[in-house]
């Protein structure tokens, strides 16, 4: 029988998450995944990030990698799709590529229109 685990996600778009609700989370990540048991996985760093200003003609794509500028990894990275919309909306978790631990989020914003 499969075990159900619920997660809470923290996402900081303009700077690293510095004030996590969980003391187990590492400061400086773009996103955190917090499990019911209090464990935390951190995703991406703005120290190693790329921005594609118009990938699908409807917004911007931000890829925040783990690692350093010289040795970055696709595992444990955060992908954020900022989509053109008439009003702001809270970011939402879209999906996880579990084989390489990539977290994908969307954020609706008129800023990228």
Protein Blocks (a to p, Z undefined) as FASTA:
>chain_A
ZZdddddddddfkbccfbdfbfkbcghiabdcddfkopacdedjfklccddfblnopacc
ddddehjfklccfehpacddddddfbdcddddfbdcfknopacdddddfklZZ
